[in-house]
Amino acid sequence: MSQEDWEFKLNALQNGELKEFQVLKEEFLAFREFLVKRSDFKHFQGTAQRGGNVTYIYSDTPRS
């Protein structure tokens, strides 16, 4: 998945168009590097799944 795809998915999460977004294990490190550059990255909460994939949701309240 490209950075443009990630940007689209993260914006859709933020706007409520998507409830969750799954990142594959193979893409996690590159995605995480991309995610932390966003000013609102603390609003995205990832939950690790069995097998190494991570499911992200958007929270109105940023994590500390």
Secondary structure, DSSP 8 states (H G I E B T S, - for coil): --HHHHHHHHHHHHHTS-S-EEE-GGGHHHHHHHHTTSTTGGGEEEEE-TTS-EEEEE-SS---
